[in-house]
């Protein structure tokens, strides 16, 4: 039986979500699957350091996080850092790999790339190895000569990999893996847009922080413009409780709806006309797949800055550098249907070839080729 090992880590939900989507598709295709958290299953101490350290740096010290991200985005420095810092988990990870004996290994987190590449280079494993780049500009941590295929979220990402020396033929812009429900969308035609009077605006909290989301909600609920706000707080119960307490009249009038953790994100994206969110790789891919124009008011230095640059360059998002501008941009999009439709077209150009199934098909092809050559 074909076997696949998917490696992830809990530094942001996007890596884990991509792993879950891949696991489902591989299982449907008849693979025996195993998803492994790189740190949780090898070193509790290191898992605490990595997971909590990421949260502290990204949310409380974003400038330092950005500095570290840029410092490690150099080939020689990155490879040395990963070689020594990952030594503590390499043996335990190898034991897991040897036990499963997978024919395919997929990394949805860059830290896994260095470890698996080292094991492959030393002849310890011979599985085909996929590196899934979960942001829109590649970081050197995703790169290795031992990678057999790169999965990217766009042609833009593919071009950045080519500039870093990766052969074009092993780069596949099939999209950052998301749930299948996000791979269908409700087209918005010019005729449909003529009927829109009140813009339905989806605000996704994610890791933005309670204060930032509260400021967005305050700014838009105080506006006289006709918006209906739908705010997803996720598992941030403090934020949900605060919004429900502070904006009772807006909730009662129907101008504001507040959600906690919900499995209806896909449906809400279909229902809404614009999304206000941070540009994480997963959320961005979901929005691109749903063709819902984005307004980006916040971005962590590092990959989110780079994702924002990509979205602006391709015309898929509008960036605002202060919250007060969000209302102005919403009004501009509501009135300027040509601009609104051009953003949807840009998103369609990026995401039309997204397919998690293509990733599984690629794995099948590589295994067949490997059997034929052996």
Secondary structure, 3 states (H helix, E strand, C coil): CCEEEEEECCCCHHHHHHHHHHHHHHHHCCCEEEEEECCCCCCHHHHHHHHHHHHHHHHHCHHHHHHHHHHCCCHHHHHHHHHHHCHHHHHHHHHHHHHHCCCEEEECCHHHHHHHHHHHHCCCCCCEEEEECCCCCCCHHHCCCCCCEEECCCHHHHHHHHHCCCCHHHEECCCCCCCHHHHCCCCCCHHHHHCCCCEEEEEECCCCCHHHHHHHHHHHHCCCCCEEEEEECCCCHHHHHHHHHHCHHHHHHCCEEEECCCCCHHHHHHHCCEEECCCCHHHHHHHHHHCCCEEECCCCCCHHHHHHHHHHHHCCEEECCCCHHHHHHHHHHHHCHHHHHHHHHHHHHHHCCCCHHHHHHHHHHHHHHHHHHC
